[in-house]
Amino acid sequence: MSEIKLFPKTGSFAENKDIAREIRLNELIPVMDVGESVTLDFSGVDAATQSFVHALISDLIRKYTNTVLDKLLFKGCNNKVKEIINIVIDYMQE
Amino acid sequence: MQLHLPNSAFIGNIDAFLGSFDPSDSGKLEITANKKWISVHPVALSMTAALGLTVDSEDISCEPFEAKSRHYFERMGLFKLLGIASGIKVIEREPAGRFIPLTQIRNSVELTDFIAEMVPLLHLEPIQAEPLKYVVAELVRNVFEHSCSPFGAIICAQYYPDTKIIRIGIADTGVGIKRTISQSYATGKDVSAIKLALVPGVTGTTTRIGGTETNAGAGLFFIKSIAKVGRNFFMVYSGDALYKLLRTEQDRPVRLYPDPDKDKHSEKEKLPYWQGTVVGVDIGLEQEADFTTLLSLIRKAYSEGVKERKQLRYKKARFV
């Protein structure tokens, strides 16, 4: 299982959607395409915007359906980051 | 174009200020101001600066400010951004604890730098700064992604320690909300387009509820919700229309609605045409709900909103 540490890329406030897109295209999708699991490590990230999380994971749910959530794990999330991730995951499955 | 900075213009009473704006003759800008006292929301300053950037400095005529509060506009960087001399001499004081001067933000790097620098400027605790950072990041990104403005976003903010409220104003002179939303939704009026843009899951980039891989159509709904939970004002002005979220009284419960028509609000049409989008928002630093609780409320309302939108489009089989 691979792990992607977000803090070195985003800093403590994850808001840059360009960075989210790069992570999705260059790191997440290649791993998902070969059916492996991946952990997104939010340790050190104090807050994230909904736009950032949407740009990071929404297309994965759309592309691979919600079964992608069996292979996509979230680590080191504080309550705010958890809420934002849950918002995106909720509406992507509605 | 003509713009008059009045004695008082905050979101609650901003309609008269907007109504007095004259957008004709877009090649030049005339700025006048109340001669005794000027006390305005940062959104009025952002609008003034955004207009000024669309014309050459030599085409801006600004009568000397006589009001006792004139130094404020010098400190906020209005004349510097417009490239004109104010004739006002001030002893520059450290701006910490009071305001974020007018700033033009044109790209992601400038936005990241701005967010990093603004929190120390306001001397806020990290937990107090959370909604502010969130609002600024989402509003400025909206400008980058939807406005098509060559001048980017113009933003400034003021902290009011007596009420513990930060007032933020952001303006762009881009294509406006109606044109952006019209790419995916049929909307004939600016006010309808503004209200559609406030519905969670609606974005101009697609008709698909939930948006595209990069746009969810949630930014303005989040920001309106942050204002509402704090029982504060929020406004969007674009084209000839204004949508204004009014304060929720202290004795009434706060409920977030996906449909902006259900919020206590006012709306106005046929205002002087603003080519672009203006957003003003007040954020309380001592809100009843912390940011995590606020996000939880938004999650619930967002989910309801997306369900409602999908049900509207749900079609049943027709048996004949």
HADDOCK unambig.tbl for C-alpha pairs under 7 A between the chains (distance, minus, plus):
assign (segid A and resid 15 and name CA) (segid B and resid 137 and name CA) 6.59 0.50 0.50
assign (segid A and resid 16 and name CA) (segid B and resid 108 and name CA) 6.97 0.50 0.50
assign (segid A and resid 49 and name CA) (segid B and resid 134 and name CA) 6.39 0.50 0.50
assign (segid A and resid 54 and name CA) (segid B and resid 214 and name CA) 6.70 0.50 0.50
assign (segid A and resid 54 and name CA) (segid B and resid 216 and name CA) 6.84 0.50 0.50
assign (segid A and resid 55 and name CA) (segid B and resid 213 and name CA) 5.75 0.50 0.50
assign (segid A and resid 55 and name CA) (segid B and resid 214 and name CA) 4.69 0.50 0.50
assign (segid A and resid 58 and name CA) (segid B and resid 213 and name CA) 6.00 0.50 0.50
assign (segid A and resid 59 and name CA) (segid B and resid 213 and name CA) 4.91 0.50 0.50
assign (segid A and resid 79 and name CA) (segid B and resid 292 and name CA) 6.44 0.50 0.50
assign (segid A and resid 80 and name CA) (segid B and resid 292 and name CA) 4.98 0.50 0.50
assign (segid A and resid 83 and name CA) (segid B and resid 292 and name CA) 6.98 0.50 0.50
assign (segid A and resid 83 and name CA) (segid B and resid 295 and name CA) 6.18 0.50 0.50
assign (segid A and resid 83 and name CA) (segid B and resid 296 and name CA) 6.35 0.50 0.50
assign (segid A and resid 87 and name CA) (segid B and resid 299 and name CA) 5.14 0.50 0.50
assign (segid A and resid 90 and name CA) (segid B and resid 303 and name CA) 6.83 0.50 0.50
assign (segid A and resid 91 and name CA) (segid B and resid 210 and name CA) 6.66 0.50 0.50
assign (segid A and resid 91 and name CA) (segid B and resid 303 and name CA) 5.85 0.50 0.50
assign (segid A and resid 91 and name CA) (segid B and resid 306 and name CA) 6.79 0.50 0.50
assign (segid A and resid 92 and name CA) (segid B and resid 210 and name CA) 6.36 0.50 0.50
assign (segid A and resid 94 and name CA) (segid B and resid 307 and name CA) 6.58 0.50 0.50
